[in-house]
């Protein structure tokens, strides 16, 4: 796991919660929390989390599209537009 953000022990989070919230909200830098010297969780602001979730959703859609292409489940764009034109003329 690549940890380019701040790293603090869980005791720091417990004793500096308000500061941590303010810092993360302002900088949008995630904070890695360690327990017994091992990374255990990441604290991030809500906006960054939501952006990450949107990115993951788009990546899933792309992966699904690639899988469908590999399985031959696609149509040529010319055929799709021809069908749309025909439907529009009706």
N, C-alpha and C positions, 0 to 999 in steps of 0.2 A: 504494500500500500504506500503510495506517495503522500507524504505529509509535509506540504509546503506552508502550512498555516502555523499558527501559534500552538504550542503544546504546554499544557499545565496539568498538575496533579489534581485529583478530585478534591483534595483539601483546599486548594486555591479556589475552586468553584464554590465550595461551601462557604468560605469566608469572604468572598468578593463577588457575590452574585450580582448585585446592582451594577458594579463596575463592568463586569463581564457583559451584561445585557447592553449597557450603554456602548461599550467598545464594539461589540459585534454589530449592533444596529448602525453605528456610524461608519465603520470601516467595511462592513459586509465580508469580513474575513472570518472563516470558520475557526473554531477553537477545538482542538483535540484534547480530550480529557483522558488522563492516564490513571490507572489504579495498579499499585504495586509495580510501577515502571512499564506497564503494558498499555497500549492504546485500547481504550474501551468504548468511547463514544465520541461523536462530533456534535458540537453545538453550533447552529447557524441561524441567521435571521430568516424570518418567514418569507421575505421577498426572494431571497436566494434559493430557499427550498422550493418555492413555487416555480421559479424559473427552471430549476433542475428537474422538477417533475414534468414540466412542459417539454423540456428537451428529451427526457426519457420516453415520453409518449410519442414524440415525432420519430425517434429512433426505432421504436417498436413498429410504427407504421411503415417505415422504410424497410425494415427487416421482413415484415409480412409481404410487402410488395415484391421484394427480391425473391422471396420464396415462391410466390405465385408465378413470377417470370420463369424461374428455374423449372417449375412444374408445367410450364406452357399455358398457364391460365391468364392469357392476355389477348387483346385484340389490337389490330393496327389502328392507328389514330384516324387514318383516312376512312376506314369502315365506320368508326364511331361517329365522325362528323357527317358522313353520308346519311346515316340513320337519323341523326338529329335534324339534318336539313329536310329529309323526307317527312319526318314527324311534324316539322314546323310548317310545311306546305299543306298538310292536311287540315 
